[in-house]
Amino acid sequence: MASAIREDIDDLVTRRALPTNQVRIVDPFLFLNHHGPQTYPSPNQGLPFGPHPHRGFETVTFILEGDIAHRDSGGHESVINAGGVQWMTAGDGLVHEEVSSAEFMKNGGPLEILQLWVNLPAKLKRTKPNYKGLQAPDIPKIKTDDGKVTVDVVSGTWMGEKGAFNPLVDIQCQVLHLKTSAQLDLTVSAPRNVFFYVVRGTVTVNGQTAERFQLVEFNNDGDTLRVNAEEDAVILFAHADPFNEPVISHGPFVMNTKAEIIEAIEDYQAGKFG
């Protein structure tokens, strides 16, 4: 069990759940920032993430409250609202910005966002960049336990329902919404690594209590995880086969060697990211 670390960015309330001193990575999951929850005044400056580069991984962004206006050097542009998800493949390299819409900066309101970085294997790190943003109605939802559990099927499959996104590798990713007293059994086969982060509420997982802003670690020997909601809760749940490759990161670049990091910096400075 590892608690997220408070690391505000300007006036944006931010907690970093991964990496921490307790958990470096959950291969291939590299990084998770939890922004908010907070309420922005009217007017406001919005999100502070102006143009910046990436190479070698993917970002998956969950807009729980508020919105994100996305634009990148690949020509993709969108405003995704509460309940929506963005999946961006940085791959060979692009420059993007994630700011708030003009409407949000004018009117303010509640904001809560998760951003998860997912590694790419060596053979795909220089793949063509891509972006897809979907609104809440475009994310398949499955209800179980007499309606006390709602599963947003972001990628992979759940009870036969195909997820909204098709990752380059098998990344199973869901957002779980549990009402008080809900019970859910999650089965993960070996040797997959499990990413389990409590966004809101308190749950017990196989008898162990996990609270808001906590990341739960599991062995990757295959298991059934029994989740009981002690109160209304939201969980980010994902799993994947580990890549078991070297991870060399430098700011917005994640590669396999230091030489590749140097190349990424030089390519960005030379304007090759667009």
Secondary structure per residue as TSV (DSSP state, phi and psi in degrees):
chain	resnum	aa	ss	phi	psi
A	1	M	-	360.0	129.1
A	2	A	E	-134.9	133.1
A	3	S	E	-91.0	142.0
A	4	A	-	-65.6	150.4
A	5	I	E	-101.5	129.8
A	6	R	E	-72.3	119.9
A	7	E	-	-144.9	79.0
A	8	D	-	-62.4	148.5
A	9	I	B	-117.5	107.4
A	10	D	T	55.0	-125.1
A	11	D	T	-96.3	12.3
A	12	L	B	-91.8	114.8
A	13	V	-	-64.5	122.4
A	14	T	E	-137.9	135.9
A	15	R	E	-124.2	132.9
A	16	R	E	-100.2	114.1
A	17	A	E	-90.6	-20.5
A	18	L	E	-156.2	133.1
A	19	P	S	-80.4	159.2
A	20	T	-	-135.2	178.7
A	21	N	S	-62.9	-24.9
A	22	Q	S	-87.8	-35.5
A	23	V	-	-135.3	118.1
A	24	R	S	-79.7	-60.4
A	25	I	-	-143.1	163.2
A	26	V	B	-120.2	78.5
A	27	D	T	-42.5	120.0
A	28	P	T	-98.7	16.7
A	29	F	E	-85.5	123.4
A	30	L	E	-102.9	-34.0
A	31	F	E	-161.2	141.0
A	32	L	E	-142.9	122.5
A	33	N	E	-108.5	136.8
A	34	H	E	-115.5	107.3
A	35	H	E	-95.7	130.4
A	36	G	E	84.2	-164.5
A	37	P	E	-73.8	141.6
A	38	Q	E	-158.2	167.8
A	39	T	E	-117.5	124.2
A	40	Y	E	-86.8	142.4
A	41	P	-	-77.7	174.4
A	42	S	S	-114.4	120.4
A	43	P	S	-84.3	177.7
A	44	N	-	-152.2	170.9
A	45	Q	-	-90.8	-8.3
A	46	G	-	71.8	-164.1
A	47	L	-	-66.8	145.3
A	48	P	-	-96.2	17.3
A	49	F	E	-95.7	78.0
A	50	G	E	-70.4	-174.2
A	51	P	E	-54.2	129.8
A	52	H	E	-155.6	153.3
A	53	P	E	-93.0	162.0
A	54	H	E	-146.2	151.7
A	55	R	B	-152.7	141.3
A	56	G	S	96.8	3.3
A	57	F	E	-157.8	-173.4
A	58	E	E	-125.5	149.1
A	59	T	E	-113.4	133.4
A	60	V	E	-119.9	119.5
A	61	T	E	-118.2	126.5
A	62	F	E	-110.2	117.9
A	63	I	E	-95.9	102.8
A	64	L	E	-84.5	-38.3
A	65	E	E	-142.9	151.3
A	66	G	S	84.6	-149.3
A	67	D	E	-154.3	170.4
A	68	I	E	-135.9	129.7
A	69	A	E	-98.5	115.6
A	70	H	E	-107.1	140.3
A	71	R	E	-149.4	138.9
A	72	D	E	-141.3	170.0
A	73	S	T	-73.7	-5.8
A	74	G	T	-86.4	-0.1
A	75	G	S	92.4	6.0
A	76	H	-	-85.7	140.8
A	77	E	E	-152.0	135.9
A	78	S	E	-164.0	161.9
A	79	V	E	-121.5	115.5
A	80	I	E	-106.4	131.0
A	81	N	E	-99.7	-178.9
A	82	A	T	-53.3	133.5
A	83	G	T	92.0	-10.8
A	84	G	-	-88.1	170.4
A	85	V	E	-139.0	142.0
A	86	Q	E	-114.6	137.7
A	87	W	E	-127.6	112.0
A	88	M	E	-116.7	125.8
A	89	T	E	-96.9	105.7
A	90	A	-	-69.2	-41.2
A	91	G	T	50.1	-125.8
A	92	D	T	-64.0	-21.4
A	93	G	-	136.6	132.9
A	94	L	E	-153.8	167.6
A	95	V	E	-113.7	132.0
A	96	H	E	-140.3	165.4
A	97	E	E	-132.0	147.0
A	98	E	E	-130.1	102.2
A	99	V	E	-126.8	180.0
A	100	S	-	-92.0	155.2
A	101	S	-	-68.4	160.7
A	102	A	H	-60.0	-36.4
A	103	E	H	-64.2	-43.5
A	104	F	H	-66.6	-40.2
A	105	M	H	-67.1	-27.6
A	106	K	H	-78.7	-46.2
A	107	N	H	-97.9	-23.2
A	108	G	-	71.2	-167.3
A	109	G	E	134.7	-177.7
A	110	P	E	-70.0	147.9
A	111	L	E	-143.4	131.7
A	112	E	E	-154.0	125.6
A	113	I	E	-141.0	141.7
A	114	L	E	-114.5	136.6
A	115	Q	E	-127.1	121.0
A	116	L	E	-110.2	129.8
A	117	W	E	-97.9	128.6
A	118	V	E	-117.4	126.8
A	119	N	E	-67.3	158.6
A	120	L	-	-111.7	143.3
A	121	P	-	-66.9	160.4
A	122	A	G	-50.9	-40.1
A	123	K	G	-69.4	-14.2
A	124	L	G	-116.6	0.6
A	125	K	T	-62.4	-28.0
A	126	R	T	-104.3	24.7
A	127	T	S	-69.5	163.6
A	128	K	-	-64.9	132.0
A	129	P	-	-62.3	153.2
A	130	N	E	-155.0	161.0
A	131	Y	E	-149.4	142.3
A	132	K	E	-145.5	127.5
A	133	G	E	-121.0	131.1
A	134	L	E	-126.1	141.5
A	135	Q	-	-82.3	167.0
A	136	A	G	-50.7	-44.7
A	137	P	G	-65.1	-17.2
A	138	D	G	-87.8	-4.3
A	139	I	S	-96.4	116.6
A	140	P	-	-58.3	142.3
A	141	K	E	-129.5	135.7
A	142	I	E	-123.5	133.2
A	143	K	E	-106.0	137.2
A	144	T	E	-137.8	179.6
A	145	D	T	50.4	53.0
A	146	D	T	54.7	37.1
A	147	G	T	85.1	0.2
A	148	K	T	-81.6	-11.3
A	149	V	E	-125.4	128.9
A	150	T	E	-121.2	128.0
A	151	V	E	-111.9	120.2
A	152	D	E	-86.2	112.8
A	153	V	E	-87.9	93.0
A	154	V	E	-78.8	-49.2
A	155	S	E	-146.7	166.7
A	156	G	S	77.4	-151.8
A	157	T	E	-135.5	154.3
A	158	W	E	-143.7	117.3
A	159	M	T	51.2	40.6
A	160	G	T	84.6	-7.7
A	161	E	E	-88.5	124.5
A	162	K	E	-78.6	140.2
A	163	G	-	-69.6	167.3
A	164	A	S	-73.2	-25.9
A	165	F	B	-117.6	152.4
A	166	N	-	-118.5	87.7
A	167	P	-	-63.8	162.3
A	168	L	S	-69.3	-27.4
A	169	V	S	-125.6	170.5
A	170	D	-	-76.3	86.4
A	171	I	-	-106.6	112.5
A	172	Q	E	-90.7	120.2
A	173	C	E	-139.6	125.7
A	174	Q	E	-139.2	153.2
A	175	V	E	-109.2	123.8
A	176	L	E	-103.8	127.5
A	177	H	E	-113.4	115.1
A	178	L	E	-118.2	133.5
A	179	K	-	-88.9	159.4
A	180	T	T	-49.4	132.3
A	181	S	T	78.8	2.1
A	182	A	-	-66.0	148.7
A	183	Q	E	-129.4	138.2
A	184	L	E	-143.3	131.6
A	185	D	E	-103.4	126.9
A	186	L	E	-116.2	123.8
A	187	T	E	-109.2	125.7
A	188	V	E	-125.5	126.1
A	189	S	-	-83.8	150.8
A	190	A	T	-67.9	148.5
A	191	P	T	-102.3	36.0
A	192	R	-	-68.9	144.3
A	193	N	E	-90.3	141.7
A	194	V	E	-108.5	132.7
A	195	F	E	-110.4	118.9
A	196	F	E	-138.2	107.7
A	197	Y	E	-126.2	129.1
A	198	V	E	-87.7	110.1
A	199	V	E	-81.2	-43.4
A	200	R	E	-143.1	152.2
A	201	G	S	82.4	-170.3
A	202	T	E	-132.8	134.7
A	203	V	E	-134.0	163.6
A	204	T	E	-112.8	136.3
A	205	V	E	-121.5	113.5
A	206	N	T	49.6	39.8
A	207	G	T	87.7	-5.7
A	208	Q	E	-101.0	132.5
A	209	T	E	-79.4	134.5
A	210	A	E	-131.5	131.8
A	211	E	E	-112.7	173.1
A	212	R	T	-52.0	139.6
A	213	F	T	72.8	20.8
A	214	Q	E	-114.7	139.6
A	215	L	E	-101.7	129.1
A	216	V	E	-102.9	129.8
A	217	E	-	-95.2	146.4
A	218	F	-	-135.5	153.9
A	219	N	-	-70.6	150.8
A	220	N	S	-102.3	43.7
A	221	D	S	-101.1	12.8
A	222	G	-	83.2	128.0
A	223	D	E	-168.0	163.6
A	224	T	E	-103.6	125.4
A	225	L	E	-100.4	120.4
A	226	R	E	-100.1	117.2
A	227	V	E	-109.0	126.2
A	228	N	E	-118.8	129.4
A	229	A	E	-88.3	117.6
A	230	E	S	-77.8	-23.9
A	231	E	S	-154.3	174.7
A	232	D	S	-53.5	133.8
A	233	A	E	-144.4	154.6
A	234	V	E	-128.9	132.7
A	235	I	E	-129.7	136.0
A	236	L	E	-92.8	117.5
A	237	F	E	-125.1	126.8
A	238	A	E	-150.7	156.9
A	239	H	E	-154.4	154.5
A	240	A	E	-162.5	159.4
A	241	D	-	-70.6	134.1
A	242	P	-	-66.7	147.4
A	243	F	-	-82.1	-30.1
A	244	N	-	55.3	44.3
A	245	E	-	-119.7	157.8
A	246	P	-	-60.5	141.4
A	247	V	-	-120.3	111.0
A	248	I	E	-115.9	115.5
A	249	S	E	-118.6	146.9
A	250	H	E	-146.9	100.3
A	251	G	T	57.4	-118.7
A	252	P	T	-87.5	9.2
A	253	F	E	-117.2	135.5
A	254	V	E	-132.4	111.3
A	255	M	E	-130.3	-166.2
A	256	N	S	-105.7	-16.9
A	257	T	S	-140.3	159.9
A	258	K	H	-64.6	-35.9
A	259	A	H	-61.0	-38.2
A	260	E	H	-68.4	-33.7
A	261	I	H	-64.1	-46.8
A	262	I	H	-59.4	-42.4
A	263	E	H	-61.9	-41.1
A	264	A	H	-62.1	-44.7
A	265	I	H	-62.2	-44.9
A	266	E	H	-65.5	-40.0
A	267	D	H	-64.7	-41.3
A	268	Y	H	-63.9	-45.0
A	269	Q	H	-64.8	-27.1
A	270	A	T	-84.8	1.0
A	271	G	T	80.5	19.0
A	272	K	T	-81.5	-4.9
A	273	F	T	-89.9	1.8
A	274	G	-	91.4	360.0
